[in-house]
Amino acid sequence: MDGMYPFIPGGPDQLAMHEGTFGFPVEGADEQLRTGLEELKDAQVWERVEAGIHQAARALTAADPGLVLPGELTVLVTLGTRRTATSWGRSMGCRGSGGFPDSSS
């Protein structure tokens, strides 16, 4: 998440963000984490995200042939937990946001 929040002096407290959202326990959850990563791999999450990005880009440029898409897109996939109802309701554990400025320039 480095660089995603240039408007926060010094950047956000990443541990606090992790613990306040879908985050898994930082200590004592090694087996749970290994299982979760294996489930992500088995579900082909990275391949599905990439395919979805390409599908969206095709749809956007078909709707607006003059549209200029960014040269790079960063997607953050987070291994979370189902411990709360808010993280595993209608969204099925998915959460998205966008519009983060490019802080590299």
HUBELVEN-V777817 format. One record per helix or strand. SS is the DSSP state (H for helix, E for strand). FROM is the first residue (numbers start at 1). TO is the last residue. If there is no record, write none. Layout:
# HUBELVEN-V777817
SS&FROM&TO  SS&FROM&TO
This chain:
# HUBELVEN-V777817
H&14&20  E&23&23  H&30&42  H&45&63  E&80&80  H&85&87
